[in-house]
């Protein structure tokens, strides 16, 4: 799918979003849907669209035929022998969770234990061509009522930019996302961000680091939020015990699915660590899963689940996700609550394959 505008971070610019949809059907003809959020290139993590396809076909789907499935929570355990490949796992598990909720006749968010009928959302803004363009984009989304503004930063596009944003918008909830663009050698530059009253500084150091983040957090008043470093509840436990962060971003695809996302949420809530739901430029199918997980009570900070129109001329679901004054109403229909539009899906599909039990 072609994005309405390019999205630039410290590791590149994305115009064309490639992704894999997984549809799980039961014997009565009901369908559940999941989405793999891996990128075309291994930039955010080691997974790509190509590796996800191989893992689904050769390793993950065959595991589903080996025993009877009674509940979606079982899937994560079945996939344990396969190391990492979290985004591939999450796509399969998400489709099964959606199907399970439809079979039960309940919304996905209630199947997960959520209790909100609306969620607060923010907006994620990529690196712009210049300061003036960034300020104009921020003003646009502030006028649309988004509850929080996140801007991407990298060396050369950080303190001066944030100073300009804070000068123009002194009262907005503002956070900065570095996508692992810095090292401890930049500690003074990162500490200078304390003066701008940021909600958090997201993943400033290496994607697989917790030790240096702990040292950095000791030097900052601004809360550090970990994203790429967290793949499991065990990672969350270690990060909290080490003091590597004060906030955790939960991305369903990054942690291997809704079951592990719930476990991380529960652990963080028990340790009074706020969590929020990050985005990966999902279509409406992945966006619907993000909405469902955000209804859990520990998600106290606005997430990245913007409206469908933020990214797409036409999304793959009906109705599309809309935002009113910074809030998304949580659908009450069974499953994800949005209907995948097969006509639009077929239009964008490059190739597909069907797998059946025992084949």
N, C-alpha and C positions, 0 to 999 in steps of 0.2 A: 504494500500500500504506500502511495506517495503521501508524505506528510505535507501539511499546509505551509509549513516554513521549516527551515533547517534547525536542528537542535545540536548545539555545540557545547562540549565539555572539555576538560583538560586532556582527554584522550581521543578527541576527534569530533567530526561533524556527521550527523545522520540525516539523510534526506528520504531514503527509501527504506521502509521498515519491512524486513522479512521475518516471518514467524510461522510456527506450526500450530495448527488447531488439532485437538484430539476430541473425537466424538465417541462416547461409550453408549452402546445400545443394549437394552435388556430384551428378553424374549417376548415382551409385550409391546415392543416398538417404541418405548420411551427413550429419549436421548439425553445424555449429560455431556457438558462441554468443558474442556480445559484448554489452556493456551501455554505454549512454551515461549518464554520471554528472552531466550538467548539471541544474541546479535549475530549478524553475518560474519563478523570477524571476532577473534578472541581478545577483545579489548577490555571489557568490564570484568570478565573472568575467562576461564579456559574453555568454556562451552561455546559452541556455535550452532547455527541452524543445522549444518551438516552433521555434526557429532550427535545432536539430539535425535535426528532421524535414525542414525545407525543404532544408537542405544535403545530407542523405542522398538525398532524392528527386531534386533538380534538378541537383546538381553532383557528388557523390562517387560514387554508384552508377553513373551513366553512364560515368565514367572507367574502371570495371572492365571494361566491354565492349569497350574499344578495342584490347586486345592480350591475348596469352596470358599467364596468370599461372603462374609456375613455383615461386615461393617467397613466403611472406608478407612477407619483407623488402622486396620490390619495391613493395609497396603504398604505403609512406611516400613513396617517390620519385614515384610517379604522382600523389599528392595534393599535391605541392609547389606547383603553380600556384595552388591555393586557399589564400589567406592565413588563418592562425590556425585558428579553428574546430577546436581540438584534440580536444575531447570527441567531436565527430561523427566525426572521423577514427579515433579510438581504438576506437569501437564497431564500425566496419566491420573494421578491422585485427584486432581481438581475435577476432571471429567466424572470420576466415580463419585465424588462428594455431591456434585450437582445431580447426578442420576439418583443417588440414594435419597436426597431431599425430595426429589420429585416423586419417587416411589412412596415416601412417607407422607406426601401431600403437604409439606411444610416448606417455608422459605429456607434457603441455605443458611442464612445468618442465624436462624433459630436452631438448626441442626448443629451449628458450631457452638451454641451457647451464648450468642449475642443478645443484647437487650435494648438496642437503640432503634428508633424508627427514623432517625435522621443522623447524619454525621457531618462534622465540620471538615472542610477541605481547604487546602492551600494550593499554590501554584508553583511550579518549578520553571525557572527561566534560564535558558542557556546563555552562553557567552555571546554578546552582541558585537556588532562592528565597531561601535564607539559608545561613549558614555551617554550621549544624548539619546541614542536609540534605546539603550537600556532603561533610562528614566521614563521614556515615553511608553515602553512596554509595561513597566511597573504601574504607571498611572492608569493605563487601560485596565489592568486586572484589579487594581484597588477599586476603581469605579464599578467593577462588576461584583465587588463584595467579597472576594476571596479573603479568608481569615488569616492567611500567612503567606509571606513572599519568601521564596528560596531562590537565591542567585548562585550560579556556578562561579567559582573563582579558580585561579591558577597564578603562578608567579608572573608578575607583570600586569595582572588584572585582579587586584585584591584590595589592599588598604585604601588606595586613592578612590577606587570605585565605590567601596562600601561607605567611605566618608561622604561622597557625593550623594549616594542614595539616602543616607541618614540625614543629610542636610535638607534634602528635598522632602523626605518623608520621615519626620522625627518620631512619629508615634506608631508606625506599623510594626507588626510582629515580623521580624526579619531574621533569616538564617543564611549561612554560607555553606556551600558544599564544594569540597576541594577534590573529591575523587582521587585521593592518594597522590596529589601533585607535589607534596612537600616532604622534607626530611627534618630531623632535629636541628640541622644547621640553620633552619628558618625560624627557630623558636622565638627570636626577638620580633620578627615580622608578624608572626601569628599572635604573639602576646599583645601586640599593638592593637589587635582587633577588640580587645577588652573594652576599649573606650566607647564602642558603638552599640552596646547593649544588645548583642545578638542573642537570640533564643538558644542557638547552638552553633558549633562548628563541626560539620559532618566530615568524617573520614579524611582528616588532613594528611595522615602519614600512610605508610605502605598498606596495600590491600590485605596483606596477611599478618599484619603486626598487631600485637597487644602491649608488648613491653615498652616500646618507645611512646606509644600513646599514653601509657600510665605516667611516664616521666613528663610528657607534655601537659597532661591534665593537672599535674601538681603545680605547674607554672602559670596556669590560666584561671581566671575567674569565669570565663565563658565555658559553659558545659561542652564537652566533647561528645559527639554522637558517633557511634560506630555503625557502619553499613557493611562494606565488603568483608570485614573481618569476622562477621557473625554468620555461621551456617547451621548452628544447632543450639539446643539448650545448654549443652556443655560449653560451647564457646561463650555463650552469654554468662554462664556461671563464672568462668575464668576471668572474663573481662571485668565483671563487677567486683570479684574478689581482689583483682590486681589494681583496681582503681583506674582502669583504662578509659572509662567513659562514665557519664552520668545519665545518658539517654541512649536508647537503642532503636534503630530503624529496622522494622520487620518487613522484608519483601518476601512474598509467598514463594516466588520462583527461586530466590537465592537460598532459602532454607529447606528446599525440598518438598514443599507442599503445605497444605492447610493444617495437617496434624501437628507438624513440628512448629509451625507458626503459633498454634494455640499453646503448645508446651512452653515456648519462649515467653509468650505473653503471660502465662500463669506464673512462671518463675520470676519474671521482672516485677509483676504486680506484688508478689509476696515479699519482694525486697525494695519496694517503693521506688522502682526505676521506671520513669515514664517511657512509653513506646508509641510509635506512630508508624503508619503504613507508607512505604516508599513506592514509587512507580518505576516502570521500565518501558514507557511508551507503548503500553498495551492497547490492543483493540478493545472494543466493548466487552468481550468475553473475559479477558483477564481483568479488566476494570471492574466487572461485576463481582469477581472473587475478592478483589481488594475492598470493595464496599462491604461485602459480607464480613470479612475478618475484622474490619474497623469497628463493627458494632460491639465487640467485646469490651468490657468495662475498663480495661487497662489502657486502651488507646485514648489517651487524654489530650494528645496534641494533634492539630490538623495535619492530615496526610497529603499525598501528592495526587490524589484521585480527582483530577480536573474533569471538566465536561468533555464529552466526545468531540465537540466542535473546536476544542483547543488544538487538536492534532489532525482531524480528518474532515474532508469534505462530506463524506458519508461513512459512518461507522458500520460495523457488521451486525449490529443488534437493533431491535425495535422494542420499545422506544429507545432512543439514544439516551446516554447519561447527560442530565442537565444539572446545572448548579444555580441555585437561587440564594442570593445574599450569603454566599460562602457555605451553603449547606446542600447536601444531596439527600433526597428522600429515599429511604431504603424500601425496595419493592417487597410486597407481601405475597406475590405469586410464588408457587412452589419452585424450588431450585434457585438458580441465580436470579430469577425474577425478570429477566430480559430474554426476548426470543431471538436467537440467531437467525439472520436473514439469509436463507440459502441462496437466493438469487445473487446477492452481493458477494457471498463467500465463493460461489462458483465463478463469478466474474474475475476474482483476484487469484483463484487457485492455479498454481503452476503444475502440481502433480499431487496425486493422492493414492492411498492404498488401504485395503480393508483386510483386517485380520479377524479370524473367527476361532472360537474355542476348539482346540484339537487340530487346527490346520496350520 
